[in-house]
Amino acid sequence: MSDSFKKLDAPEAVVKNADKLLKPTSYDIRAYVGEPGNFFTEKAVLTPEAMETIGRILGCQEFVLKSGMRMSLKVGDTVVIGYDNGPTSKPLAEAMAKGLNSQGVNVYDIGTSSSGQVYQNQNQLGAKAHVQITRSHVEVTTNGAKFGISTQGVHTYLLEQMNIFLKEGYPVRNLPAEKHGKVTDKIKEGRDVYFSKMKAVYGEYFSKRDNSKTAVNLFGGTGLQYKELFLDILGKDTLILGDDIDVNSGHLLADPTRKEMLAKVPGLQKALDAGKRVHSFDLDADRGSLTEGSDALSVSGSGHYLGDNLAFILADHKLKLALPALRKALKEKGVNETNLKAVEKIAKTFYIDPRYTGAVKKYIESLGGTTVFHPKGHSLWKETITENMKLIASLAGYGSIDEFVQATGYRDLQIEASLHFFSTDTADGIPRDDAVENIFILEQVMDELGIDKLADYFKTVPSRFATKEIRTVAASNEQKEHITAEAVAALRNLFSGRHGFDVTEFDGQIRVDFTEGFLMYGMSNTSPKLTFMAEGETVEMRNKALAFVLALHNELKRKYDDKEPMDLSENDFFTKDGSYEMSAPDSVYLCDKRAQEFMDHCGLDKEIIGF
């Protein structure tokens, strides 16, 4: 082995935990850090030692992309590192920086910041890569990291490559101290350039607008860093909520998808009663929900809008406003009709999350748009959108994405059900899920569509009766994987090739669409949780589909001796929403009358299910 390299000498505990740290089914790192007041003990998986090791690997590994292209960080490259305001995030960020520095890679420390700022600062500060240390929306006993090089996120199969590197002790650079990278404090500069961009792009528009009905719930997370930005752009009368919450106390989680967490934010219900529209963040402010209406936070109330709700609005904007404007701009530029049609074909595509209501697909296609199911994972979505923007720019006759967007003003808007809202940047055309910026974008989009009251808007689009994505703990990751694999196989065998049923699979998850609704089964890629949902054109059909998929879930839990009960704290609709008539979900099996009626409705042979 060359003197300039040496075998990776990772601590034994870090190697032992390789499969928990670097999971090939995950989109980032998420692992146990210990208990409050007792972090980074021997039981912890994600420790400063583990993060330093990951930094050493990231700093020198040559990743092989699916395209065959290779990417790596070189000596002298720079990485932007930010982190959330959790108790373990800063020490983990410092450990990551130490590992990168050992490989000759420099670090720009931008301090406590949102994921969106981290992504944007990479470009704004001239760095090659980024790292954000965050637990996102889960308990303080967990922390994690998401990172990328250039516009490529490091996820799934690339995490698997890191896993192999760690287990097999591949060589890392053995540099003398004088060639190590250094850490540069960029906290003020990073914040300044980020704020300046936001004010330049959105300041004038919102200075002329009545923002009195807009409220922002910072949820005690990294959104706190942008309080003054919101007041500067939206005005001093803008209502700021959640700026006095201790998000690390265990009292609540900064999860914008969960009504019960929003209900704990002081003043939020009062704001809804006053007719305000509330934007809420998760901890690292890369996801955001919209809430409006006095009864929005009740278990059965409407008015709390997640990704598939916001998809209607984004599809309206894309197909009614953005696409015609793009066609006009390119026609004026002299782009030929063949290329114009090719651009339109790409631009009218709206990506469908497998957790969306089936009404989204129906609505988009009624507007002349095209729908394509997309696998879960924010990095995967951003890769797809980036490739589309490259192709559109080329077809339109531009040498790069940034030339294209600066000339046309076009931006693509897509959203996952989980509330990762991807908007391509007005300067470089790269998609980012920045919930801070997306407040400004979403408010402007709603203005352009003439949306005043969301409840009135949603009366104009198709609707169905859907459960939320039900997430419940499995006894272990191993049992989770066994149950999921068998549930997916059972649904595939029952519905594939049958007339009237459309089966779609993504990364171990399956969705079965039928005329009156859909059902879905999968698992979480970041925690030991099983997930499923159901939908129907009527409440009765939703309940029958739910009974069937819940029965399948329970039969498999019994088969694999998984005695963990349904998590009713996260899925309290079972006990609080009487329309489900399913207050004891753990007792629903295939003998349940509703499950039997669903099988009869679908023409299923009960004998082939196998339980």
C-alpha positions as CSV (number, residue, x, y, z in Angstrom):
1,M,0.0,0.0,0.0
2,S,1.3,3.5,-0.9
3,D,2.6,5.7,1.9
4,S,-0.1,8.2,1.0
5,F,-2.8,5.8,2.0
6,K,-3.5,3.5,4.9
7,K,-6.2,1.0,5.8
8,L,-9.2,2.6,7.5
9,D,-8.8,1.9,11.3
10,A,-12.4,2.5,12.4
11,P,-13.3,1.7,16.0
12,E,-14.7,-1.8,16.5
13,A,-18.0,-0.5,17.7
14,V,-18.4,1.6,14.6
15,V,-17.7,-1.3,12.3
16,K,-20.2,-3.5,14.3
17,N,-22.9,-0.9,13.7
18,A,-22.2,-0.5,10.0
19,D,-25.7,-1.8,9.0
20,K,-27.4,0.5,11.4
21,L,-25.5,3.6,10.3
22,L,-25.2,3.1,6.5
23,K,-28.4,1.3,5.4
24,P,-28.8,0.6,1.7
25,T,-32.6,1.1,2.0
26,S,-32.3,4.6,3.4
27,Y,-32.0,8.1,2.0
28,D,-29.8,9.4,4.8
29,I,-28.3,8.4,8.2
30,R,-30.6,8.1,11.1
31,A,-29.6,6.2,14.3
32,Y,-29.8,6.1,18.1
33,V,-27.6,8.6,20.0
34,G,-28.6,7.7,23.6
35,E,-30.9,9.2,26.2
36,P,-31.1,12.8,27.4
37,G,-28.4,13.5,29.9
38,N,-26.6,10.3,28.8
39,F,-25.8,10.6,25.1
40,F,-23.0,8.8,23.3
41,T,-22.7,5.9,25.7
42,E,-21.6,2.4,24.6
43,K,-25.3,1.6,23.6
44,A,-25.4,4.6,21.2
45,V,-25.0,3.8,17.5
46,L,-24.4,7.3,16.1
47,T,-21.5,8.7,18.1
48,P,-18.8,11.3,17.4
49,E,-16.4,8.4,16.7
50,A,-18.9,7.0,14.2
51,M,-19.4,10.4,12.5
52,E,-15.7,11.1,12.3
53,T,-15.3,7.7,10.6
54,I,-18.1,8.5,8.1
55,G,-16.4,11.9,7.5
56,R,-13.1,10.1,6.7
57,I,-14.9,7.8,4.2
58,L,-16.9,10.6,2.6
59,G,-13.7,12.6,2.3
60,C,-11.9,10.1,0.1
61,Q,-14.3,7.4,-1.3
62,E,-14.9,7.2,-5.0
63,F,-18.6,6.7,-5.4
64,V,-19.8,4.8,-8.5
65,L,-23.2,6.1,-9.8
66,K,-25.8,4.0,-11.6
67,S,-24.8,5.8,-14.8
68,G,-21.2,4.5,-14.4
69,M,-19.9,8.0,-13.6
70,R,-17.6,8.3,-10.6
71,M,-17.5,11.1,-8.0
72,S,-15.4,11.9,-5.0
73,L,-14.0,14.7,-2.9
74,K,-10.4,15.7,-3.6
75,V,-7.8,17.2,-1.4
76,G,-8.5,20.9,-1.2
77,D,-12.3,20.6,-1.9
78,T,-14.7,22.3,0.5
79,V,-17.9,21.0,2.2
80,V,-20.6,23.2,3.8
81,I,-21.7,21.8,7.2
82,G,-24.8,22.9,9.1
83,Y,-26.8,21.4,11.9
84,D,-30.1,21.6,13.7
85,N,-30.5,22.9,17.3
86,G,-30.7,19.5,19.0
87,P,-28.3,18.7,21.9
88,T,-26.1,16.2,19.9
89,S,-26.0,17.9,16.6
90,K,-23.1,20.3,17.1
91,P,-20.7,17.7,18.5
92,L,-21.6,15.3,15.6
93,A,-21.0,18.2,13.1
94,E,-17.6,18.8,14.7
95,A,-16.8,15.1,14.4
96,M,-17.8,15.0,10.7
97,A,-15.6,18.1,10.1
98,K,-12.7,16.3,11.8
99,G,-13.1,13.3,9.6
100,L,-13.3,15.3,6.4
101,N,-10.3,17.5,7.5
102,S,-8.2,14.3,7.9
103,Q,-8.7,13.6,4.2
104,G,-7.5,17.1,3.2
105,V,-11.1,18.4,2.7
106,N,-11.9,21.9,4.0
107,V,-15.1,22.7,5.9
108,Y,-17.3,25.8,6.0
109,D,-19.1,25.8,9.3
110,I,-22.5,27.7,8.8
111,G,-23.7,26.8,12.3
112,T,-27.3,26.1,13.3
113,S,-29.2,26.3,10.0
114,S,-32.0,24.8,8.0
115,S,-31.3,22.1,5.4
116,G,-32.4,24.6,2.8
117,Q,-29.8,27.0,3.8
118,V,-27.2,24.2,3.7
119,Y,-28.2,23.2,0.2
120,Q,-28.2,26.8,-1.0
121,N,-25.0,27.8,0.8
122,Q,-23.1,25.1,-1.1
123,N,-23.6,27.0,-4.3
124,Q,-23.6,30.5,-2.7
125,L,-20.2,29.9,-0.9
126,G,-18.6,28.0,-3.8
127,A,-18.3,24.6,-2.0
128,K,-18.2,21.2,-3.6
129,A,-20.5,19.3,-1.2
130,H,-22.8,19.7,1.8
131,V,-23.7,17.9,5.1
132,Q,-26.6,18.6,7.3
133,I,-26.7,17.0,10.8
134,T,-30.4,16.6,11.8
135,R,-32.9,14.2,13.3
136,S,-35.6,16.0,11.2
137,H,-38.8,15.2,13.0
138,V,-38.1,12.3,15.4
139,E,-37.2,12.0,19.0
140,V,-34.1,13.5,20.6
141,T,-32.8,10.0,21.2
142,T,-32.1,9.8,17.5
143,N,-29.9,11.9,15.2
144,G,-28.7,11.7,11.6
145,A,-27.1,13.3,8.6
146,K,-27.9,13.9,5.0
147,F,-25.2,14.8,2.5
148,G,-24.4,15.2,-1.1
149,I,-21.6,16.0,-3.6
150,S,-22.4,18.6,-6.2
151,T,-26.1,18.0,-7.0
152,Q,-25.9,14.2,-6.2
153,G,-27.3,13.1,-2.9
154,V,-25.6,10.2,-1.2
155,H,-28.3,7.7,-0.4
156,T,-29.5,4.1,-0.8
157,Y,-27.0,2.3,-3.0
158,L,-24.3,4.9,-2.4
159,L,-24.8,4.4,1.4
160,E,-24.3,0.7,0.7
161,Q,-21.0,1.5,-1.0
162,M,-19.9,3.4,2.2
163,N,-21.1,0.4,4.2
164,I,-18.8,-1.9,2.3
165,F,-15.9,0.6,2.6
166,L,-16.4,0.6,6.4
167,K,-16.7,-3.1,6.9
168,E,-13.8,-4.0,4.6
169,G,-11.5,-1.3,5.8
170,Y,-10.7,0.3,2.5
171,P,-7.7,2.6,2.4
172,V,-8.1,6.3,3.3
173,R,-5.6,9.1,2.8
174,N,-2.7,9.2,5.2
175,L,-1.8,12.9,5.1
176,P,0.6,14.8,7.3
177,A,-1.0,17.3,9.6
178,E,0.1,20.3,7.5
179,K,-2.0,18.9,4.6
180,H,-5.2,18.4,6.6
181,G,-8.1,20.5,5.7
182,K,-9.3,23.3,8.0
183,V,-12.6,24.6,9.4
184,T,-13.6,28.1,8.5
185,D,-16.4,29.9,10.4
186,K,-18.9,31.0,7.8
187,I,-21.9,31.4,10.1
188,K,-22.4,35.1,9.4
189,E,-21.5,35.0,5.7
190,G,-23.7,32.0,5.1
191,R,-26.6,33.6,6.7
192,D,-26.0,36.9,5.0
193,V,-25.9,35.5,1.4
194,Y,-28.9,33.4,2.1
195,F,-31.0,36.3,3.5
196,S,-29.8,38.5,0.6
197,K,-31.0,36.1,-2.0
198,M,-34.5,35.7,-0.4
199,K,-34.9,39.5,-0.1
200,A,-33.8,40.1,-3.7
201,V,-36.1,37.5,-5.1
202,Y,-39.2,37.9,-2.9
203,G,-38.9,41.3,-1.1
204,E,-40.6,43.5,-3.6
205,Y,-43.5,41.2,-4.2
206,F,-44.5,40.8,-0.6
207,S,-43.9,44.5,0.3
208,K,-46.9,45.3,-1.9
209,R,-49.1,42.5,-0.6
210,D,-51.4,42.2,2.4
211,N,-49.6,39.5,4.5
212,S,-51.8,40.0,7.6
213,K,-53.4,36.5,7.3
214,T,-50.1,34.7,7.0
215,A,-48.6,33.0,10.1
216,V,-45.4,31.0,10.4
217,N,-44.9,28.3,13.0
218,L,-41.2,27.9,13.7
219,F,-41.9,24.9,15.9
220,G,-38.8,25.6,18.1
221,G,-36.5,24.2,15.4
222,T,-34.0,25.7,13.0
223,G,-36.7,27.9,11.7
224,L,-35.9,30.1,14.6
225,Q,-32.9,31.3,12.7
226,Y,-35.1,32.9,10.1
227,K,-37.6,34.8,12.3
228,E,-36.2,38.2,11.2
229,L,-36.1,37.1,7.6
230,F,-39.9,36.5,7.7
231,L,-40.5,39.8,9.5
232,D,-38.3,41.6,6.9
233,I,-40.1,40.1,3.9
234,L,-43.6,39.6,5.1
235,G,-43.7,42.6,7.4
236,K,-43.7,43.2,11.1
237,D,-47.4,42.4,11.4
238,T,-46.8,38.8,10.4
239,L,-47.7,36.4,13.2
240,I,-44.7,34.3,14.3
241,L,-45.6,31.2,16.4
242,G,-43.4,28.5,18.0
243,D,-40.5,30.7,18.8
244,D,-40.6,29.9,22.5
245,I,-40.8,26.1,22.3
246,D,-38.1,23.8,23.7
247,V,-38.2,21.3,20.9
248,N,-35.7,19.1,22.8
249,S,-37.8,18.6,26.0
250,G,-39.8,15.7,24.7
251,H,-43.1,17.6,25.0
252,L,-43.6,17.6,21.3
253,L,-42.0,16.8,18.0
254,A,-41.5,19.3,15.2
255,D,-43.5,17.2,12.8
256,P,-45.7,19.3,10.5
257,T,-47.7,16.3,9.4
258,R,-49.1,15.6,12.9
259,K,-52.1,17.6,14.1
260,E,-51.6,16.5,17.7
261,M,-48.2,18.2,17.6
262,L,-49.5,21.4,16.0
263,A,-52.1,21.6,18.7
264,K,-49.4,21.9,21.4
265,V,-47.9,25.1,19.8
266,P,-49.0,28.1,21.9
267,G,-51.3,30.4,20.1
268,L,-51.7,28.2,17.0
269,Q,-55.4,27.4,17.6
270,K,-56.1,31.1,18.3
271,A,-54.4,32.0,15.0
272,L,-56.6,29.5,13.1
273,D,-59.7,30.9,14.9
274,A,-58.7,34.4,13.7
275,G,-58.7,33.1,10.1
276,K,-54.9,33.0,9.6
277,R,-53.1,30.5,7.3
278,V,-50.4,28.8,9.2
279,H,-47.2,27.4,7.7
280,S,-45.3,24.9,9.9
281,F,-41.8,23.5,9.7
282,D,-40.1,20.3,10.9
283,L,-36.9,20.6,12.9
284,D,-34.5,21.2,10.0
285,A,-37.1,23.2,8.0
286,D,-37.0,21.2,4.8
287,R,-40.7,20.2,5.0
288,G,-43.7,22.4,5.6
289,S,-47.5,22.0,6.0
290,L,-50.4,24.5,5.6
291,T,-53.2,24.7,8.1
292,E,-56.3,26.9,7.9
293,G,-59.7,26.8,9.6
294,S,-60.9,26.6,13.2
295,D,-61.6,22.9,13.1
296,A,-58.4,22.0,11.2
297,L,-56.7,20.3,14.2
298,S,-59.7,18.2,15.2
299,V,-59.3,14.5,14.5
300,S,-61.9,14.4,11.7
301,G,-61.6,18.1,10.7
302,S,-60.4,19.3,7.4
303,G,-58.0,22.2,6.9
304,H,-54.7,20.6,7.6
305,Y,-53.0,20.2,4.2
306,L,-50.2,17.8,3.4
307,G,-48.4,16.9,0.3
308,D,-51.2,15.3,-1.8
309,N,-53.4,18.3,-1.0
310,L,-50.7,20.8,-2.0
311,A,-50.1,18.7,-5.2
312,F,-53.5,20.0,-6.6
313,I,-52.3,23.6,-6.2
314,L,-48.9,22.9,-7.7
315,A,-50.4,21.0,-10.6
316,D,-52.8,23.8,-11.3
317,H,-50.0,26.3,-11.4
318,K,-47.8,24.1,-13.6
319,L,-50.4,23.2,-16.2
320,K,-52.5,26.4,-16.2
321,L,-49.8,29.1,-15.8
322,A,-46.1,27.8,-15.9
323,L,-46.3,25.6,-18.9
324,P,-48.1,28.1,-21.2
325,A,-45.7,30.8,-20.2
326,L,-42.7,28.5,-21.0
327,R,-44.1,27.6,-24.4
328,K,-44.7,31.3,-25.2
329,A,-41.1,32.2,-24.2
330,L,-39.5,29.4,-26.2
331,K,-41.7,30.1,-29.2
332,E,-40.6,33.7,-29.1
333,K,-37.0,32.5,-28.9
334,G,-37.5,30.5,-32.1
335,V,-37.4,27.0,-30.7
336,N,-38.8,24.6,-33.4
337,E,-42.1,22.8,-32.9
338,T,-40.6,19.4,-32.5
339,N,-38.4,20.5,-29.6
340,L,-41.3,22.5,-28.2
341,K,-43.4,19.4,-28.0
342,A,-40.6,17.5,-26.4
343,V,-40.2,20.2,-23.8
344,E,-43.9,20.2,-23.1
345,K,-44.0,16.4,-22.7
346,I,-41.4,16.7,-19.9
347,A,-42.7,19.8,-18.3
348,K,-46.3,18.6,-18.1
349,T,-45.3,15.6,-16.1
350,F,-46.3,15.6,-12.5
351,Y,-44.7,13.0,-10.2
352,I,-47.1,11.1,-8.0
353,D,-46.1,9.8,-4.6
354,P,-47.5,6.3,-3.8
355,R,-49.1,7.8,-0.7
356,Y,-51.1,10.3,-2.7
357,T,-54.9,10.2,-2.9
358,G,-56.0,8.7,-6.2
359,A,-57.9,12.0,-6.8
360,V,-54.6,13.8,-7.6
361,K,-53.9,11.5,-10.6
362,K,-57.5,11.9,-11.8
363,Y,-57.3,15.7,-11.6
364,I,-54.0,16.2,-13.3
365,E,-54.9,14.0,-16.2
366,S,-58.2,16.0,-16.5
367,L,-56.0,19.1,-17.0
368,G,-54.0,17.4,-19.8
369,G,-51.1,16.6,-17.6
370,T,-49.2,13.3,-17.3
371,T,-48.7,11.5,-14.0
372,V,-45.8,9.2,-13.2
373,F,-45.4,7.3,-9.9
374,H,-42.1,8.1,-8.3
375,P,-40.2,6.2,-5.6
376,K,-40.0,7.7,-2.1
377,G,-36.9,9.6,-1.1
378,H,-36.1,13.3,-1.4
379,S,-32.7,12.7,-3.0
380,L,-34.3,10.5,-5.7
381,W,-36.9,13.1,-6.5
382,K,-34.2,15.8,-6.8
383,E,-32.2,13.7,-9.1
384,T,-35.2,13.2,-11.4
385,I,-36.0,16.8,-11.5
386,T,-32.4,17.8,-12.2
387,E,-32.2,15.5,-15.1
388,N,-35.5,16.8,-16.5
389,M,-34.2,20.4,-16.2
390,K,-31.0,19.5,-18.0
391,L,-33.0,17.9,-20.9
392,I,-35.4,20.8,-21.1
393,A,-32.6,23.3,-21.2
394,S,-30.8,21.3,-24.0
395,L,-34.0,21.0,-26.1
396,A,-34.6,24.7,-25.7
397,G,-31.2,25.5,-27.1
398,Y,-29.5,26.6,-23.9
399,G,-26.0,25.4,-22.8
400,S,-26.9,25.0,-19.1
401,I,-29.8,24.9,-16.7
402,D,-28.9,28.3,-15.2
403,E,-28.9,30.0,-18.6
404,F,-32.3,28.4,-19.3
405,V,-34.0,29.5,-16.1
406,Q,-32.5,33.0,-16.1
407,A,-33.8,33.5,-19.7
408,T,-37.3,32.0,-19.2
409,G,-38.1,32.3,-15.5
410,Y,-39.3,28.7,-15.5
411,R,-39.3,26.7,-12.3
412,D,-40.5,23.2,-11.7
413,L,-42.6,22.5,-8.6
414,Q,-43.1,19.0,-7.3
415,I,-44.0,17.6,-3.9
416,E,-43.8,14.3,-2.0
417,A,-46.7,13.3,0.3
418,S,-44.3,13.7,3.2
419,L,-44.1,17.4,2.5
420,H,-40.7,17.6,0.8
421,F,-41.7,20.4,-1.7
422,F,-39.1,20.7,-4.5
423,S,-38.8,24.0,-6.2
424,T,-36.1,24.7,-8.9
425,D,-34.0,27.7,-8.1
426,T,-34.5,31.0,-10.0
427,A,-30.7,31.4,-10.4
428,D,-29.2,27.9,-11.0
429,G,-32.4,25.8,-11.7
430,I,-31.4,23.1,-9.2
431,P,-34.3,21.6,-7.2
432,R,-34.2,22.1,-3.4
433,D,-36.6,21.3,-0.6
434,D,-36.3,24.5,1.4
435,A,-39.4,25.0,3.5
436,V,-38.3,28.6,4.3
437,E,-38.2,29.7,0.7
438,N,-41.2,27.6,-0.2
439,I,-43.5,29.7,2.0
440,F,-42.8,32.6,-0.3
441,I,-43.3,30.5,-3.4
442,L,-46.5,28.8,-2.2
443,E,-48.1,32.1,-1.1
444,Q,-47.2,33.7,-4.5
445,V,-48.5,30.6,-6.4
446,M,-51.8,30.8,-4.5
447,D,-52.1,34.5,-5.3
448,E,-51.5,33.8,-9.0
449,L,-54.2,31.1,-9.0
450,G,-56.6,33.4,-7.1
451,I,-56.8,31.2,-4.1
452,D,-58.0,33.1,-1.0
453,K,-59.6,30.5,1.2
454,L,-58.2,27.0,0.9
455,A,-61.4,25.4,2.0
456,D,-63.2,27.0,-1.0
457,Y,-60.4,25.9,-3.4
458,F,-60.6,22.3,-2.3
459,K,-64.4,22.2,-3.0
460,T,-63.5,22.6,-6.7
461,V,-61.1,19.6,-7.0
462,P,-61.9,15.8,-6.7
463,S,-61.8,14.3,-3.3
464,R,-61.9,10.9,-1.7
465,F,-61.9,9.5,1.8
466,A,-58.4,8.4,2.8
467,T,-56.6,7.4,5.9
468,K,-53.4,9.1,6.8
469,E,-50.2,7.1,6.3
470,I,-50.5,4.7,9.3
471,R,-47.1,4.2,10.9
472,T,-46.7,1.7,13.8
473,V,-43.7,0.2,15.5
474,A,-42.5,-3.3,14.8
475,A,-40.8,-5.4,17.4
476,S,-37.5,-5.2,15.4
477,N,-36.1,-4.2,12.0
478,E,-35.8,-7.9,11.2
479,Q,-39.5,-8.6,11.9
480,K,-40.4,-5.4,10.0
481,E,-38.6,-6.6,6.9
482,H,-40.1,-10.1,7.1
483,I,-43.7,-8.8,7.5
484,T,-43.3,-6.2,4.8
485,A,-41.8,-8.6,2.3
486,E,-44.6,-11.1,2.8
487,A,-47.3,-8.5,2.7
488,V,-46.0,-7.1,-0.5
489,A,-45.8,-10.6,-2.0
490,A,-49.3,-11.4,-0.9
491,L,-50.8,-8.2,-2.4
492,R,-48.8,-8.7,-5.6
493,N,-50.1,-12.3,-6.0
494,L,-53.6,-11.3,-5.2
495,F,-53.9,-8.3,-7.6
496,S,-51.3,-8.4,-10.3
497,G,-52.8,-9.1,-13.8
498,R,-56.4,-8.8,-12.6
499,H,-58.7,-6.6,-14.6
500,G,-59.5,-3.3,-12.9
501,F,-56.5,-3.3,-10.6
502,D,-53.2,-1.4,-11.1
503,V,-50.3,-2.6,-9.0
504,T,-47.2,-0.4,-8.5
505,E,-44.1,-1.4,-6.5
506,F,-41.4,0.9,-5.2
507,D,-38.4,-0.1,-3.0
508,G,-40.2,-2.7,-1.0
509,Q,-43.5,-0.9,-1.0
510,I,-46.7,-1.8,-2.9
511,R,-49.8,0.2,-4.0
512,V,-52.9,-1.4,-5.4
513,D,-55.3,1.0,-7.2
514,F,-58.8,0.0,-8.0
515,T,-61.8,1.9,-9.4
516,E,-63.1,3.0,-6.0
517,G,-59.8,3.7,-4.2
518,F,-56.4,2.1,-3.3
519,L,-54.5,0.4,-0.6
520,M,-50.8,0.5,0.2
521,Y,-48.3,-1.4,2.3
522,G,-44.6,-0.7,2.9
523,M,-42.2,0.2,5.7
524,S,-40.2,3.1,7.0
525,N,-36.6,3.4,5.7
526,T,-35.5,5.3,8.8
527,S,-37.1,3.5,11.7
528,P,-38.5,0.1,12.8
529,K,-42.0,1.1,11.6
530,L,-44.5,-0.6,9.3
531,T,-46.7,1.7,7.2
532,F,-49.9,1.3,5.3
533,M,-53.0,3.2,4.2
534,A,-56.3,2.9,2.4
535,E,-58.7,5.0,0.4
536,G,-62.2,4.8,-0.9
537,E,-64.7,6.9,-2.8
538,T,-67.0,6.6,0.2
539,V,-66.3,6.2,3.9
540,E,-67.7,2.7,3.7
541,M,-65.3,1.6,1.0
542,R,-62.4,3.2,2.8
543,N,-63.2,1.3,5.9
544,K,-63.5,-2.0,4.0
545,A,-60.2,-1.5,2.3
546,L,-58.6,-0.5,5.6
547,A,-60.0,-3.5,7.3
548,F,-58.5,-5.7,4.7
549,V,-55.0,-4.3,4.7
550,L,-55.1,-4.0,8.5
551,A,-56.2,-7.7,8.8
552,L,-53.3,-8.7,6.5
553,H,-50.9,-6.6,8.7
554,N,-52.2,-8.3,11.9
555,E,-52.1,-11.8,10.4
556,L,-48.5,-11.3,9.5
557,K,-47.6,-9.8,12.9
558,R,-49.1,-12.9,14.5
559,K,-47.2,-15.2,12.1
560,Y,-43.8,-13.5,13.0
561,D,-44.6,-13.2,16.7
562,D,-44.6,-9.4,16.7
563,K,-46.6,-8.4,19.7
564,E,-46.1,-4.7,19.4
565,P,-49.6,-3.1,19.5
566,M,-50.8,-0.4,17.1
567,D,-49.3,2.9,18.0
568,L,-52.4,4.8,18.9
569,S,-50.6,7.9,20.0
570,E,-49.5,8.4,16.3
571,N,-52.8,7.0,14.9
572,D,-55.4,8.3,17.3
573,F,-58.0,8.5,14.6
574,F,-58.8,4.8,15.3
575,T,-60.2,5.8,18.8
576,K,-61.2,9.4,18.2
577,D,-62.8,9.4,14.7
578,G,-66.0,7.5,15.0
579,S,-66.4,7.3,11.2
580,Y,-63.9,4.5,11.1
581,E,-65.8,2.2,13.6
582,M,-62.4,0.5,14.2
583,S,-61.5,1.4,17.8
584,A,-59.6,-1.8,18.4
585,P,-57.3,-2.1,15.4
586,D,-55.2,-4.9,16.8
587,S,-58.2,-7.2,16.8
588,V,-59.0,-6.9,13.1
589,Y,-58.2,-10.1,11.2
590,L,-59.3,-11.6,7.9
591,C,-62.4,-13.0,9.5
592,D,-63.6,-9.4,10.1
593,K,-66.9,-8.8,8.2
594,R,-65.5,-5.6,6.4
595,A,-62.3,-7.4,5.3
596,Q,-64.5,-10.3,4.0
597,E,-66.8,-7.8,2.1
598,F,-63.7,-6.1,0.6
599,M,-62.4,-9.5,-0.7
600,D,-65.9,-10.3,-2.0
601,H,-66.0,-6.9,-3.8
602,C,-62.6,-7.6,-5.4
603,G,-63.5,-11.2,-6.3
604,L,-60.7,-12.6,-4.2
605,D,-60.4,-16.3,-3.4
606,K,-60.0,-16.4,0.4
607,E,-58.2,-19.7,0.1
608,I,-55.2,-18.3,-1.8
609,I,-54.3,-15.7,0.8
610,G,-52.6,-18.4,2.9
611,F,-53.5,-17.6,6.5
